[in-house]
Amino acid sequence: MERLRPNGCCQRSTAPIWEAWPVSAAFYYTLGMALQFTTSYIEDAVAVFRYYKKLGERAMEQVADEQLFETLDHEANSIAVIVKHMVGNMRSRWVDFLTTDGEKPSRNRDGEFVDPPATRKALLAEWEDGWNCVFGAIEPLTDADLTRKVTIRGEAHSVMQAINRQLAHYPHHVGQIVLLAKHFACDRWQSLSVPRNRSAEFNRKVAAGEASQR
């Protein structure tokens, strides 16, 4: 069995983005199959990142194009702005992850909250580029790399701390995307977790190895 791997970091191409490579925990999270037991921090971190990437995509699929750019009030961010911010963070944190500071001099964080890409296609292209940066930096690592030192804004982090920092950050924003998408989709919303009144059915699927708890 095989899973999918991105072709490098932040590369735009007309060629297919994905190529087959050996199966790991990430395969099970993203395709809704049973959780694969692992004691590898790196493997599980990649799997969790892939889960939240897919969660965001499944939410954005459920809204109309114009709703990607709508806000709930004048202080709120649209889905498109949240994506732009996430991508800016991903490029800054993960390009040359082990050798340069995670807050790049070229980053314009304030600019991430205005003027997002104008179309769904352009927005999702940015989304893919950002996640390619994440996976391109983390997937080559092994658990032996976790104690190596990197910096973010000059502050020392172990590799483990730097990964944990983003494991908290990206799901936070994906949750915002899901909330907005559910609000806009309203009665058309298709549950991304355990649907109401179907917990017993889901528990049976987990016990049978047909679904993942994450």
N, C-alpha and C positions, 0 to 999 in steps of 0.2 A: 504494500500500500504506500502511496505517496502523498505528500502535502505540497503546499505552494510556497515559493520563495520570491521576494522582489528582486529585480535585476539591478541592484546597486542603489546608491543614495542620491536622491534629488535629481534623477535623470528623466527628462522628458523625451519620449520617443513614440513613434507611430507603431513600433513593434510591440508584441504582447508584453505586458508588464511581468507576467508570472512564468516561472519555469519550475518543473517538478524537482523535488529533492526529498530525502528520507523523512519518513513520518516522525512527528514528535507530538507533545501535548497540544501545541497550537492547533493542529488539525482537528482535534476533538472539540475544542472550545468553539471554533468558528463554524463548524458544520453541524453542531448540535448533537454530536455523538457522545458516548460515555467518556467520562473523565479518565485520562491516563495517569496512573500513579507515577510520580517522579519525586526524587529528592534533590534534583538540580535546581538551584535558585534561578539560574539564567534561563533554563528551559521553561520553568513555570512563569517567570516574568514575561518572556516573549509571548507565551500563551495568553496571559491576562491582557497584555497590550492588544493582541489580535482580537480577543473577545470584545474589548471596548471599541476598537475600530469598527468591527462588524456591527455592533450595537448602534453606533452613530449612523452608519450607512443604512441600516434597516429602518431607522427613524426618519432619515431624510428622504427615503424612497416614498414615504407615506404622505408627503406634503406637496402641494402644487409649487411650481417654479417660483411664483411671486411670493409665496409664503416663506421661502428661504430668506427673504429680505425684510420681512415684517417685524415690527417690535411691539411689545405689549404696552410700553409707555416711553416717554422721552429719555428716561434714564436707562432703559433696558437695551441689551444687545440682541441683534438678530442672529439667527442660525449662521448666516454667512459671515458675520463679524466674529462670532465665536470660532468658526473654522479658520478664518484668517489669523486670529490671535494664536490658536493652537499651532498652526503651521509655522508662524514666525518663531514661536518658542522651540519647536522641533528642530528647525534648521539651526538655530543658535546653539541649542544644547548638544546636538548629536553630530554635527559636522566636525571632523577632527576631534572627536570626543576625548580621546586619551592624551592629546598633545596641546590643546588650546583651551582657554577659558570658555566656560559654557555660556557666558554672556558676551557675544561677539561685538566688537566695536561697530560693525556694519548694521547691527540690529536697530530698528526704529520701533520700539515697543509701542509708543503712543500712536504711531501710524497704523498699528494693527487693528485699531478700533474704529477706523473710518475707511470709506471707499473700498469695500470688499470686491472681489471679482463679480462682474455684472451678470453672469449667466451660470446656470447649474453646471454646464460642461466645464467652464473655466474654474469654478469653485471646486469641483471634484478632482480636477487635475492637480490643483494646489494641495488638496487633501491627500492624494496619493503620494505626491512628492514629499510632503511632510512625514508621512508614515514610513516611506522608504528610507528617510534619514534615520528614523528610530531603529528600524530593523537592520539597516546596514551597519549601524554602530554596535548593536547589542548581540546580534546573532553570531558574529565571529568570536565573541568572548567565551571563556570557560569560567567555571566557578573559582578557578585559581586566580582570576583577575579581580575578584571582588575586593581585595584588600589594597589594590593600587589606588593612588591618589590622583584626583582631578580637582579642578577649581571651578566655582561658579561665582561670578562677581568677586573673584579673589579669595573666596572662602573655601577652605579645603574640605573636600568630601572624599570618602572612599567611593569606589565604583558602586558598591552596594547602596550607599546613601544617595548617590546621584540617581540611580535607577528608582529607588523608593520614592524620591522626591517627585518624579514624573509619574510614577504609578499612582500617586495621590492626585496630581494635577490634572492629567488627561481624563480620568474617569469623572472628576468634578465637572469638567466642561461637557463631556459627553452626556452626563446627566441633565445639564441645562438644555442641550440639543433635544434630548428625548422629551423633556417637559414641554418645550415649545412645540415640538412636532405633535405630541399628543393633544395639546391645546388646539392647534390649527386643524388637525385631522378630525377631532371630535368624534362623532358617531362612526366614522370610517376607520378609526384606529384599530390596528391589529396588535394584540399584546406581544411584547418582546420578552416577557418572562412567563410566569405561570398564570394563565388566564383565570379570571374569577370563577369560583365554583368548580375548578378542575384540579385542585391540589392532589386529591387522591389518585387521579389518573396519572398525573405527573410523577408522583411518588412510585407508582408501579413501573413506569418507564425507566426511572433511575435505577430501581432495584433490578430490572431486567437488562440493564446495560444499554438501553435504547436512547437515553438522553443524559445530558450533563447537568449537574446541579449549579454550575456557574453560568 
